[in-house]
Amino acid sequence: MSEASPAPRILVIDDDTEVRYSLNRVLSSQRYQVSEAASGEEGVAAVKKQAPDVVLLDNRMTGMSGLE
């Protein structure tokens, strides 16, 4: 990433708090802009609002799965 370009935005969608925390820590340390969602429904709303560059998501979550 060059200094002139904005950091890519990454959205982490996972119902496991520790997974979200770990990914956020690692990715933030590499200067990515990281946001989190704790459910599939939250993730859909976040994508519509934030338009992230990349989404990392859990396939197996309560409620809406990552595949949905």
PQR file with spaces between the fields and no chain letter, atoms N, CA, C, O and H, PARSE charges and radii, in Angstrom:
ATOM       1  N    MET     1       0.834   -1.176    0.000 -0.4000 1.5000
ATOM       2  CA   MET     1       0.000    0.000    0.000 -0.0000 2.0000
ATOM       3  C    MET     1       0.880    1.241    0.000  0.5500 1.7000
ATOM       4  O    MET     1       1.811    1.347    0.799 -0.5500 1.4000
ATOM       5  N    SER     2       0.597    2.150   -0.865 -0.4000 1.5000
ATOM       6  CA   SER     2       1.356    3.387   -0.889 -0.0000 2.0000
ATOM       7  C    SER     2       0.756    4.368    0.107  0.5500 1.7000
ATOM       8  O    SER     2      -0.394    4.230    0.524 -0.5500 1.4000
ATOM       9  H    SER     2      -0.159    2.064   -1.514  0.4000 1.0000
ATOM      10  N    GLU     3       1.536    5.338    0.471 -0.4000 1.5000
ATOM      11  CA   GLU     3       1.085    6.339    1.443 -0.0000 2.0000
ATOM      12  C    GLU     3      -0.072    7.164    0.892  0.5500 1.7000
ATOM      13  O    GLU     3      -0.902    7.639    1.668 -0.5500 1.4000
ATOM      14  H    GLU     3       2.470    5.450    0.132  0.4000 1.0000
ATOM      15  N    ALA     4      -0.151    7.348   -0.416 -0.4000 1.5000
ATOM      16  CA   ALA     4      -1.171    8.198   -1.019 -0.0000 2.0000
ATOM      17  C    ALA     4      -2.529    7.508   -1.117  0.5500 1.7000
ATOM      18  O    ALA     4      -3.559    8.181   -1.086 -0.5500 1.4000
ATOM      19  H    ALA     4       0.523    6.962   -1.046  0.4000 1.0000
ATOM      20  N    SER     5      -2.552    6.208   -1.232 -0.4000 1.5000
ATOM      21  CA   SER     5      -3.826    5.516   -1.395 -0.0000 2.0000
ATOM      22  C    SER     5      -4.415    5.142   -0.036  0.5500 1.7000
ATOM      23  O    SER     5      -3.687    4.824    0.904 -0.5500 1.4000
ATOM      24  H    SER     5      -1.715    5.661   -1.257  0.4000 1.0000
ATOM      25  N    PRO     6      -5.756    5.186    0.054 -0.5600 1.5000
ATOM      26  CA   PRO     6      -6.380    4.814    1.326  0.2800 2.0000
ATOM      27  C    PRO     6      -6.221    3.316    1.593  0.5500 1.7000
ATOM      28  O    PRO     6      -6.126    2.512    0.666 -0.5500 1.4000
ATOM      29  N    ALA     7      -6.197    2.966    2.856 -0.4000 1.5000
ATOM      30  CA   ALA     7      -6.062    1.558    3.228 -0.0000 2.0000
ATOM      31  C    ALA     7      -7.316    0.800    2.811  0.5500 1.7000
ATOM      32  O    ALA     7      -8.425    1.311    2.967 -0.5500 1.4000
ATOM      33  H    ALA     7      -6.275    3.619    3.609  0.4000 1.0000
ATOM      34  N    PRO     8      -7.156   -0.408    2.286 -0.5600 1.5000
ATOM      35  CA   PRO     8      -8.326   -1.213    1.935  0.2800 2.0000
ATOM      36  C    PRO     8      -9.191   -1.467    3.167  0.5500 1.7000
ATOM      37  O    PRO     8      -8.690   -1.636    4.279 -0.5500 1.4000
ATOM      38  N    ARG     9     -10.501   -1.489    2.936 -0.4000 1.5000
ATOM      39  CA   ARG     9     -11.463   -1.733    4.011 -0.0000 2.0000
ATOM      40  C    ARG     9     -11.831   -3.212    4.035  0.5500 1.7000
ATOM      41  O    ARG     9     -12.233   -3.775    3.017 -0.5500 1.4000
ATOM      42  H    ARG     9     -10.908   -1.352    2.033  0.4000 1.0000
ATOM      43  N    ILE    10     -11.693   -3.829    5.187 -0.4000 1.5000
ATOM      44  CA   ILE    10     -12.015   -5.241    5.356 -0.0000 2.0000
ATOM      45  C    ILE    10     -13.111   -5.377    6.401  0.5500 1.7000
ATOM      46  O    ILE    10     -13.016   -4.808    7.488 -0.5500 1.4000
ATOM      47  H    ILE    10     -11.367   -3.372    6.014  0.4000 1.0000
ATOM      48  N    LEU    11     -14.138   -6.123    6.073 -0.4000 1.5000
ATOM      49  CA   LEU    11     -15.222   -6.422    7.004 -0.0000 2.0000
ATOM      50  C    LEU    11     -15.093   -7.877    7.439  0.5500 1.7000
ATOM      51  O    LEU    11     -15.046   -8.780    6.604 -0.5500 1.4000
ATOM      52  H    LEU    11     -14.216   -6.585    5.190  0.4000 1.0000
ATOM      53  N    VAL    12     -15.035   -8.097    8.748 -0.4000 1.5000
ATOM      54  CA   VAL    12     -14.956   -9.444    9.311 -0.0000 2.0000
ATOM      55  C    VAL    12     -16.328   -9.781    9.891  0.5500 1.7000
ATOM      56  O    VAL    12     -16.814   -9.101   10.794 -0.5500 1.4000
ATOM      57  H    VAL    12     -15.073   -7.364    9.427  0.4000 1.0000
ATOM      58  N    ILE    13     -16.944  -10.835    9.363 -0.4000 1.5000
ATOM      59  CA   ILE    13     -18.258  -11.275    9.843 -0.0000 2.0000
ATOM      60  C    ILE    13     -18.089  -12.645   10.478  0.5500 1.7000
ATOM      61  O    ILE    13     -17.803  -13.628    9.794 -0.5500 1.4000
ATOM      62  H    ILE    13     -16.549  -11.387    8.629  0.4000 1.0000
ATOM      63  N    ASP    14     -18.269  -12.701   11.794 -0.4000 1.5000
ATOM      64  CA   ASP    14     -18.124  -13.962   12.519 -0.0000 2.0000
ATOM      65  C    ASP    14     -18.851  -13.845   13.839  0.5500 1.7000
ATOM      66  O    ASP    14     -18.801  -12.796   14.482 -0.5500 1.4000
ATOM      67  H    ASP    14     -18.501  -11.903   12.350  0.4000 1.0000
ATOM      68  N    ASP    15     -19.527  -14.903   14.257 -0.4000 1.5000
ATOM      69  CA   ASP    15     -20.244  -14.868   15.528 -0.0000 2.0000
ATOM      70  C    ASP    15     -19.333  -15.172   16.713  0.5500 1.7000
ATOM      71  O    ASP    15     -19.781  -15.115   17.858 -0.5500 1.4000
ATOM      72  H    ASP    15     -19.567  -15.755   13.735  0.4000 1.0000
ATOM      73  N    ASP    16     -18.093  -15.487   16.467 -0.4000 1.5000
ATOM      74  CA   ASP    16     -17.120  -15.765   17.525 -0.0000 2.0000
ATOM      75  C    ASP    16     -16.316  -14.494   17.809  0.5500 1.7000
ATOM      76  O    ASP    16     -15.538  -14.035   16.973 -0.5500 1.4000
ATOM      77  H    ASP    16     -17.730  -15.534   15.537  0.4000 1.0000
ATOM      78  N    THR    17     -16.517  -13.943   18.993 -0.4000 1.5000
ATOM      79  CA   THR    17     -15.851  -12.701   19.382 -0.0000 2.0000
ATOM      80  C    THR    17     -14.339  -12.801   19.297  0.5500 1.7000
ATOM      81  O    THR    17     -13.681  -11.862   18.848 -0.5500 1.4000
ATOM      82  H    THR    17     -17.149  -14.316   19.672  0.4000 1.0000
ATOM      83  N    GLU    18     -13.782  -13.923   19.721 -0.4000 1.5000
ATOM      84  CA   GLU    18     -12.330  -14.086   19.718 -0.0000 2.0000
ATOM      85  C    GLU    18     -11.758  -14.122   18.302  0.5500 1.7000
ATOM      86  O    GLU    18     -10.672  -13.596   18.059 -0.5500 1.4000
ATOM      87  H    GLU    18     -14.317  -14.685   20.085  0.4000 1.0000
ATOM      88  N    VAL    19     -12.477  -14.735   17.376 -0.4000 1.5000
ATOM      89  CA   VAL    19     -12.023  -14.763   15.981 -0.0000 2.0000
ATOM      90  C    VAL    19     -12.018  -13.344   15.417  0.5500 1.7000
ATOM      91  O    VAL    19     -11.051  -12.926   14.780 -0.5500 1.4000
ATOM      92  H    VAL    19     -13.359  -15.162   17.574  0.4000 1.0000
ATOM      93  N    ARG    20     -13.104  -12.606   15.657 -0.4000 1.5000
ATOM      94  CA   ARG    20     -13.163  -11.216   15.180 -0.0000 2.0000
ATOM      95  C    ARG    20     -12.031  -10.390   15.779  0.5500 1.7000
ATOM      96  O    ARG    20     -11.374   -9.625   15.074 -0.5500 1.4000
ATOM      97  H    ARG    20     -13.889  -12.946   16.174  0.4000 1.0000
ATOM      98  N    TYR    21     -11.806  -10.545   17.068 -0.4000 1.5000
ATOM      99  CA   TYR    21     -10.745   -9.800   17.745 -0.0000 2.0000
ATOM     100  C    TYR    21      -9.378  -10.124   17.131  0.5500 1.7000
ATOM     101  O    TYR    21      -8.602   -9.218   16.825 -0.5500 1.4000
ATOM     102  H    TYR    21     -12.340  -11.167   17.641  0.4000 1.0000
ATOM     103  N    SER    22      -9.089  -11.399   16.954 -0.4000 1.5000
ATOM     104  CA   SER    22      -7.785  -11.818   16.414 -0.0000 2.0000
ATOM     105  C    SER    22      -7.564  -11.288   15.001  0.5500 1.7000
ATOM     106  O    SER    22      -6.502  -10.748   14.691 -0.5500 1.4000
ATOM     107  H    SER    22      -9.719  -12.135   17.202  0.4000 1.0000
ATOM     108  N    LEU    23      -8.570  -11.446   14.151 -0.4000 1.5000
ATOM     109  CA   LEU    23      -8.435  -10.956   12.780 -0.0000 2.0000
ATOM     110  C    LEU    23      -8.280   -9.441   12.759  0.5500 1.7000
ATOM     111  O    LEU    23      -7.471   -8.903   12.003 -0.5500 1.4000
ATOM     112  H    LEU    23      -9.433  -11.885   14.403  0.4000 1.0000
ATOM     113  N    ASN    24      -9.051   -8.765   13.582 -0.4000 1.5000
ATOM     114  CA   ASN    24      -8.946   -7.304   13.642 -0.0000 2.0000
ATOM     115  C    ASN    24      -7.535   -6.888   14.048  0.5500 1.7000
ATOM     116  O    ASN    24      -6.957   -5.986   13.442 -0.5500 1.4000
ATOM     117  H    ASN    24      -9.708   -9.201   14.196  0.4000 1.0000
ATOM     118  N    ARG    25      -6.983   -7.530   15.056 -0.4000 1.5000
ATOM     119  CA   ARG    25      -5.626   -7.193   15.517 -0.0000 2.0000
ATOM     120  C    ARG    25      -4.574   -7.399   14.437  0.5500 1.7000
ATOM     121  O    ARG    25      -3.736   -6.530   14.195 -0.5500 1.4000
ATOM     122  H    ARG    25      -7.452   -8.263   15.549  0.4000 1.0000
ATOM     123  N    VAL    26      -4.626   -8.556   13.794 -0.4000 1.5000
ATOM     124  CA   VAL    26      -3.629   -8.870   12.763 -0.0000 2.0000
ATOM     125  C    VAL    26      -3.761   -7.926   11.569  0.5500 1.7000
ATOM     126  O    VAL    26      -2.770   -7.372   11.093 -0.5500 1.4000
ATOM     127  H    VAL    26      -5.306   -9.262   13.990  0.4000 1.0000
ATOM     128  N    LEU    27      -4.984   -7.750   11.095 -0.4000 1.5000
ATOM     129  CA   LEU    27      -5.194   -6.918    9.905 -0.0000 2.0000
ATOM     130  C    LEU    27      -4.926   -5.435   10.191  0.5500 1.7000
ATOM     131  O    LEU    27      -4.346   -4.736    9.359 -0.5500 1.4000
ATOM     132  H    LEU    27      -5.789   -8.200   11.482  0.4000 1.0000
ATOM     133  N    SER    28      -5.339   -4.968   11.343 -0.4000 1.5000
ATOM     134  CA   SER    28      -5.084   -3.565   11.711 -0.0000 2.0000
ATOM     135  C    SER    28      -3.587   -3.292   11.810  0.5500 1.7000
ATOM     136  O    SER    28      -3.123   -2.207   11.458 -0.5500 1.4000
ATOM     137  H    SER    28      -5.810   -5.536   12.018  0.4000 1.0000
ATOM     138  N    SER    29      -2.838   -4.278   12.288 -0.4000 1.5000
ATOM     139  CA   SER    29      -1.384   -4.092   12.402 -0.0000 2.0000
ATOM     140  C    SER    29      -0.724   -3.956   11.031  0.5500 1.7000
ATOM     141  O    SER    29       0.387   -3.441   10.911 -0.5500 1.4000
ATOM     142  H    SER    29      -3.215   -5.159   12.574  0.4000 1.0000
ATOM     143  N    GLN    30      -1.428   -4.427   10.002 -0.4000 1.5000
ATOM     144  CA   GLN    30      -0.931   -4.298    8.630 -0.0000 2.0000
ATOM     145  C    GLN    30      -1.535   -3.068    7.936  0.5500 1.7000
ATOM     146  O    GLN    30      -1.416   -2.896    6.723 -0.5500 1.4000
ATOM     147  H    GLN    30      -2.331   -4.845   10.100  0.4000 1.0000
ATOM     148  N    ARG    31      -2.176   -2.233    8.730 -0.4000 1.5000
ATOM     149  CA   ARG    31      -2.743   -0.946    8.297 -0.0000 2.0000
ATOM     150  C    ARG    31      -3.978   -1.068    7.415  0.5500 1.7000
ATOM     151  O    ARG    31      -4.252   -0.182    6.605 -0.5500 1.4000
ATOM     152  H    ARG    31      -2.273   -2.373    9.715  0.4000 1.0000
ATOM     153  N    TYR    32      -4.713   -2.142    7.562 -0.4000 1.5000
ATOM     154  CA   TYR    32      -6.020   -2.236    6.910 -0.0000 2.0000
ATOM     155  C    TYR    32      -7.050   -1.581    7.807  0.5500 1.7000
ATOM     156  O    TYR    32      -6.896   -1.567    9.028 -0.5500 1.4000
ATOM     157  H    TYR    32      -4.491   -2.861    8.219  0.4000 1.0000
ATOM     158  N    GLN    33      -8.102   -1.038    7.208 -0.4000 1.5000
ATOM     159  CA   GLN    33      -9.232   -0.522    7.967 -0.0000 2.0000
ATOM     160  C    GLN    33     -10.177   -1.696    8.207  0.5500 1.7000
ATOM     161  O    GLN    33     -10.725   -2.249    7.253 -0.5500 1.4000
ATOM     162  H    GLN    33      -8.227   -1.050    6.216  0.4000 1.0000
ATOM     163  N    VAL    34     -10.374   -2.078    9.445 -0.4000 1.5000
ATOM     164  CA   VAL    34     -11.151   -3.271    9.762 -0.0000 2.0000
ATOM     165  C    VAL    34     -12.423   -2.890   10.509  0.5500 1.7000
ATOM     166  O    VAL    34     -12.391   -2.108   11.459 -0.5500 1.4000
ATOM     167  H    VAL    34      -9.929   -1.629   10.221  0.4000 1.0000
ATOM     168  N    SER    35     -13.541   -3.454   10.066 -0.4000 1.5000
ATOM     169  CA   SER    35     -14.787   -3.341   10.808 -0.0000 2.0000
ATOM     170  C    SER    35     -15.304   -4.747   11.044  0.5500 1.7000
ATOM     171  O    SER    35     -14.880   -5.698   10.387 -0.5500 1.4000
ATOM     172  H    SER    35     -13.568   -4.089    9.294  0.4000 1.0000
ATOM     173  N    GLU    36     -16.219   -4.868   11.984 -0.4000 1.5000
ATOM     174  CA   GLU    36     -16.693   -6.190   12.393 -0.0000 2.0000
ATOM     175  C    GLU    36     -18.212   -6.256   12.419  0.5500 1.7000
ATOM     176  O    GLU    36     -18.897   -5.251   12.614 -0.5500 1.4000
ATOM     177  H    GLU    36     -16.564   -4.096   12.518  0.4000 1.0000
ATOM     178  N    ALA    37     -18.718   -7.465   12.217 -0.4000 1.5000
ATOM     179  CA   ALA    37     -20.142   -7.758   12.382 -0.0000 2.0000
ATOM     180  C    ALA    37     -20.244   -9.117   13.062  0.5500 1.7000
ATOM     181  O    ALA    37     -19.498  -10.041   12.738 -0.5500 1.4000
ATOM     182  H    ALA    37     -18.162   -8.281   12.059  0.4000 1.0000
ATOM     183  N    ALA    38     -21.182   -9.233   14.014 -0.4000 1.5000
ATOM     184  CA   ALA    38     -21.313  -10.453   14.818 -0.0000 2.0000
ATOM     185  C    ALA    38     -22.330  -11.439   14.270  0.5500 1.7000
ATOM     186  O    ALA    38     -22.527  -12.505   14.853 -0.5500 1.4000
ATOM     187  H    ALA    38     -21.788   -8.483   14.277  0.4000 1.0000
ATOM     188  N    SER    39     -22.981  -11.104   13.160 -0.4000 1.5000
ATOM     189  CA   SER    39     -23.970  -12.014   12.577 -0.0000 2.0000
ATOM     190  C    SER    39     -24.078  -11.754   11.080  0.5500 1.7000
ATOM     191  O    SER    39     -23.608  -10.736   10.572 -0.5500 1.4000
ATOM     192  H    SER    39     -22.821  -10.238   12.687  0.4000 1.0000
ATOM     193  N    GLY    40     -24.701  -12.686   10.398 -0.4000 1.5000
ATOM     194  CA   GLY    40     -24.908  -12.505    8.959 -0.0000 2.0000
ATOM     195  C    GLY    40     -25.764  -11.293    8.665  0.5500 1.7000
ATOM     196  O    GLY    40     -25.493  -10.542    7.727 -0.5500 1.4000
ATOM     197  H    GLY    40     -25.083  -13.513   10.811  0.4000 1.0000
ATOM     198  N    GLU    41     -26.799  -11.102    9.471 -0.4000 1.5000
ATOM     199  CA   GLU    41     -27.693   -9.962    9.272 -0.0000 2.0000
ATOM     200  C    GLU    41     -26.955   -8.630    9.478  0.5500 1.7000
ATOM     201  O    GLU    41     -27.123   -7.686    8.706 -0.5500 1.4000
ATOM     202  H    GLU    41     -27.019  -11.712   10.233  0.4000 1.0000
ATOM     203  N    GLU    42     -26.135   -8.578   10.535 -0.4000 1.5000
ATOM     204  CA   GLU    42     -25.309   -7.390   10.778 -0.0000 2.0000
ATOM     205  C    GLU    42     -24.339   -7.173    9.625  0.5500 1.7000
ATOM     206  O    GLU    42     -24.088   -6.040    9.213 -0.5500 1.4000
ATOM     207  H    GLU    42     -25.998   -9.345   11.162  0.4000 1.0000
ATOM     208  N    GLY    43     -23.803   -8.260    9.116 -0.4000 1.5000
ATOM     209  CA   GLY    43     -22.858   -8.172    8.014 -0.0000 2.0000
ATOM     210  C    GLY    43     -23.467   -7.604    6.751  0.5500 1.7000
ATOM     211  O    GLY    43     -22.849   -6.788    6.066 -0.5500 1.4000
ATOM     212  H    GLY    43     -24.007   -9.180    9.451  0.4000 1.0000
ATOM     213  N    VAL    44     -24.687   -8.038    6.439 -0.4000 1.5000
ATOM     214  CA   VAL    44     -25.375   -7.514    5.251 -0.0000 2.0000
ATOM     215  C    VAL    44     -25.588   -6.008    5.390  0.5500 1.7000
ATOM     216  O    VAL    44     -25.365   -5.252    4.444 -0.5500 1.4000
ATOM     217  H    VAL    44     -25.189   -8.701    6.995  0.4000 1.0000
ATOM     218  N    ALA    45     -26.021   -5.579    6.574 -0.4000 1.5000
ATOM     219  CA   ALA    45     -26.230   -4.147    6.815 -0.0000 2.0000
ATOM     220  C    ALA    45     -24.913   -3.378    6.698  0.5500 1.7000
ATOM     221  O    ALA    45     -24.878   -2.282    6.140 -0.5500 1.4000
ATOM     222  H    ALA    45     -26.203   -6.193    7.342  0.4000 1.0000
ATOM     223  N    ALA    46     -23.834   -3.957    7.226 -0.4000 1.5000
ATOM     224  CA   ALA    46     -22.523   -3.296    7.171 -0.0000 2.0000
ATOM     225  C    ALA    46     -22.021   -3.176    5.738  0.5500 1.7000
ATOM     226  O    ALA    46     -21.445   -2.152    5.369 -0.5500 1.4000
ATOM     227  H    ALA    46     -23.863   -4.848    7.679  0.4000 1.0000
ATOM     228  N    VAL    47     -22.232   -4.202    4.933 -0.4000 1.5000
ATOM     229  CA   VAL    47     -21.801   -4.150    3.526 -0.0000 2.0000
ATOM     230  C    VAL    47     -22.533   -3.029    2.797  0.5500 1.7000
ATOM     231  O    VAL    47     -21.926   -2.279    2.033 -0.5500 1.4000
ATOM     232  H    VAL    47     -22.699   -5.034    5.232  0.4000 1.0000
ATOM     233  N    LYS    48     -23.841   -2.917    3.035 -0.4000 1.5000
ATOM     234  CA   LYS    48     -24.626   -1.860    2.376 -0.0000 2.0000
ATOM     235  C    LYS    48     -24.171   -0.467    2.805  0.5500 1.7000
ATOM     236  O    LYS    48     -24.156    0.465    2.001 -0.5500 1.4000
ATOM     237  H    LYS    48     -24.334   -3.526    3.655  0.4000 1.0000
ATOM     238  N    LYS    49     -23.801   -0.333    4.076 -0.4000 1.5000
ATOM     239  CA   LYS    49     -23.413    0.972    4.613 -0.0000 2.0000
ATOM     240  C    LYS    49     -21.973    1.335    4.289  0.5500 1.7000
ATOM     241  O    LYS    49     -21.682    2.486    3.966 -0.5500 1.4000
ATOM     242  H    LYS    49     -23.813   -1.090    4.729  0.4000 1.0000
ATOM     243  N    GLN    50     -21.066    0.363    4.373 -0.4000 1.5000
ATOM     244  CA   GLN    50     -19.633    0.654    4.282 -0.0000 2.0000
ATOM     245  C    GLN    50     -18.995    0.336    2.943  0.5500 1.7000
ATOM     246  O    GLN    50     -17.953    0.905    2.617 -0.5500 1.4000
ATOM     247  H    GLN    50     -21.302   -0.573    4.635  0.4000 1.0000
ATOM     248  N    ALA    51     -19.582   -0.550    2.161 -0.4000 1.5000
ATOM     249  CA   ALA    51     -18.993   -0.985    0.889 -0.0000 2.0000
ATOM     250  C    ALA    51     -17.519   -1.374    1.053  0.5500 1.7000
ATOM     251  O    ALA    51     -16.644   -0.740    0.464 -0.5500 1.4000
ATOM     252  H    ALA    51     -20.429   -1.012    2.426  0.4000 1.0000
ATOM     253  N    PRO    52     -17.240   -2.419    1.857 -0.5600 1.5000
ATOM     254  CA   PRO    52     -15.839   -2.818    2.073  0.2800 2.0000
ATOM     255  C    PRO    52     -15.211   -3.371    0.794  0.5500 1.7000
ATOM     256  O    PRO    52     -15.907   -3.791   -0.129 -0.5500 1.4000
ATOM     257  N    ASP    53     -13.900   -3.360    0.766 -0.4000 1.5000
ATOM     258  CA   ASP    53     -13.164   -3.927   -0.364 -0.0000 2.0000
ATOM     259  C    ASP    53     -13.118   -5.448   -0.287  0.5500 1.7000
ATOM     260  O    ASP    53     -13.131   -6.133   -1.309 -0.5500 1.4000
ATOM     261  H    ASP    53     -13.334   -3.018    1.517  0.4000 1.0000
ATOM     262  N    VAL    54     -13.066   -5.970    0.942 -0.4000 1.5000
ATOM     263  CA   VAL    54     -12.966   -7.415    1.180 -0.0000 2.0000
ATOM     264  C    VAL    54     -13.867   -7.781    2.346  0.5500 1.7000
ATOM     265  O    VAL    54     -13.982   -7.028    3.313 -0.5500 1.4000
ATOM     266  H    VAL    54     -13.056   -5.413    1.773  0.4000 1.0000
ATOM     267  N    VAL    55     -14.512   -8.952    2.249 -0.4000 1.5000
ATOM     268  CA   VAL    55     -15.310   -9.482    3.359 -0.0000 2.0000
ATOM     269  C    VAL    55     -14.758  -10.856    3.720  0.5500 1.7000
ATOM     270  O    VAL    55     -14.643  -11.735    2.866 -0.5500 1.4000
ATOM     271  H    VAL    55     -14.418   -9.564    1.464  0.4000 1.0000
ATOM     272  N    LEU    56     -14.421  -11.031    4.990 -0.4000 1.5000
ATOM     273  CA   LEU    56     -14.025  -12.337    5.522 -0.0000 2.0000
ATOM     274  C    LEU    56     -15.178  -12.805    6.390  0.5500 1.7000
ATOM     275  O    LEU    56     -15.591  -12.097    7.308 -0.5500 1.4000
ATOM     276  H    LEU    56     -14.514  -10.317    5.684  0.4000 1.0000
ATOM     277  N    LEU    57     -15.706  -13.997    6.108 -0.4000 1.5000
ATOM     278  CA   LEU    57     -16.879  -14.415    6.862 -0.0000 2.0000
ATOM     279  C    LEU    57     -16.857  -15.874    7.238  0.5500 1.7000
ATOM     280  O    LEU    57     -16.229  -16.712    6.591 -0.5500 1.4000
ATOM     281  H    LEU    57     -15.371  -14.572    5.362  0.4000 1.0000
ATOM     282  N    ASP    58     -17.569  -16.141    8.312 -0.4000 1.5000
ATOM     283  CA   ASP    58     -17.740  -17.488    8.834 -0.0000 2.0000
ATOM     284  C    ASP    58     -18.868  -18.158    8.047  0.5500 1.7000
ATOM     285  O    ASP    58     -19.905  -17.539    7.811 -0.5500 1.4000
ATOM     286  H    ASP    58     -18.079  -15.461    8.838  0.4000 1.0000
ATOM     287  N    ASN    59     -18.677  -19.399    7.644 -0.4000 1.5000
ATOM     288  CA   ASN    59     -19.734  -20.121    6.930 -0.0000 2.0000
ATOM     289  C    ASN    59     -20.829  -20.626    7.853  0.5500 1.7000
ATOM     290  O    ASN    59     -21.986  -20.729    7.444 -0.5500 1.4000
ATOM     291  H    ASN    59     -17.834  -19.902    7.836  0.4000 1.0000
ATOM     292  N    ARG    60     -20.479  -20.941    9.091 -0.4000 1.5000
ATOM     293  CA   ARG    60     -21.444  -21.525   10.034 -0.0000 2.0000
ATOM     294  C    ARG    60     -21.706  -20.552   11.175  0.5500 1.7000
ATOM     295  O    ARG    60     -20.901  -20.420   12.097 -0.5500 1.4000
ATOM     296  H    ARG    60     -19.540  -20.858    9.423  0.4000 1.0000
ATOM     297  N    MET    61     -22.843  -19.878   11.095 -0.4000 1.5000
ATOM     298  CA   MET    61     -23.246  -18.957   12.147 -0.0000 2.0000
ATOM     299  C    MET    61     -24.707  -19.222   12.474  0.5500 1.7000
ATOM     300  O    MET    61     -25.461  -19.746   11.654 -0.5500 1.4000
ATOM     301  H    MET    61     -23.497  -19.986   10.347  0.4000 1.0000
ATOM     302  N    THR    62     -25.084  -18.852   13.675 -0.4000 1.5000
ATOM     303  CA   THR    62     -26.482  -18.932   14.061 -0.0000 2.0000
ATOM     304  C    THR    62     -27.260  -17.917   13.231  0.5500 1.7000
ATOM     305  O    THR    62     -26.760  -16.828   12.950 -0.5500 1.4000
ATOM     306  H    THR    62     -24.472  -18.425   14.341  0.4000 1.0000
ATOM     307  N    GLY    63     -28.471  -18.268   12.841 -0.4000 1.5000
ATOM     308  CA   GLY    63     -29.253  -17.368   11.992 -0.0000 2.0000
ATOM     309  C    GLY    63     -28.804  -17.507   10.553  0.5500 1.7000
ATOM     310  O    GLY    63     -28.759  -18.612   10.012 -0.5500 1.4000
ATOM     311  H    GLY    63     -28.877  -19.153   13.069  0.4000 1.0000
ATOM     312  N    MET    64     -28.475  -16.395    9.938 -0.4000 1.5000
ATOM     313  CA   MET    64     -28.037  -16.390    8.539 -0.0000 2.0000
ATOM     314  C    MET    64     -26.601  -16.896    8.453  0.5500 1.7000
ATOM     315  O    MET    64     -25.711  -16.360    9.114 -0.5500 1.4000
ATOM     316  H    MET    64     -28.512  -15.498   10.378  0.4000 1.0000
ATOM     317  N    SER    65     -26.376  -17.923    7.645 -0.4000 1.5000
ATOM     318  CA   SER    65     -25.019  -18.471    7.502 -0.0000 2.0000
ATOM     319  C    SER    65     -24.207  -17.617    6.537  0.5500 1.7000
ATOM     320  O    SER    65     -24.746  -16.766    5.830 -0.5500 1.4000
ATOM     321  H    SER    65     -27.099  -18.358    7.109  0.4000 1.0000
ATOM     322  N    GLY    66     -22.916  -17.861    6.524 -0.4000 1.5000
ATOM     323  CA   GLY    66     -22.044  -17.156    5.596 -0.0000 2.0000
ATOM     324  C    GLY    66     -22.348  -17.465    4.136  0.5500 1.7000
ATOM     325  O    GLY    66     -22.085  -16.645    3.256 -0.5500 1.4000
ATOM     326  H    GLY    66     -22.479  -18.553    7.098  0.4000 1.0000
ATOM     327  N    LEU    67     -22.895  -18.634    3.881 -0.4000 1.5000
ATOM     328  CA   LEU    67     -23.241  -18.997    2.503 -0.0000 2.0000
ATOM     329  C    LEU    67     -24.470  -18.255    2.004  0.5500 1.7000
ATOM     330  O    LEU    67     -24.611  -17.993    0.809 -0.5500 1.4000
ATOM     331  H    LEU    67     -23.109  -19.300    4.595  0.4000 1.0000
ATOM     332  N    GLU    68     -25.354  -17.921    2.928 -0.4000 1.5000
ATOM     333  CA   GLU    68     -26.556  -17.171    2.531 -0.0000 2.0000
ATOM     334  C    GLU    68     -26.171  -15.765    2.162  0.5500 1.7000
ATOM     335  O    GLU    68     -27.033  -14.964    1.799 -0.5500 1.4000
ATOM     336  H    GLU    68     -25.240  -18.133    3.898  0.4000 1.0000
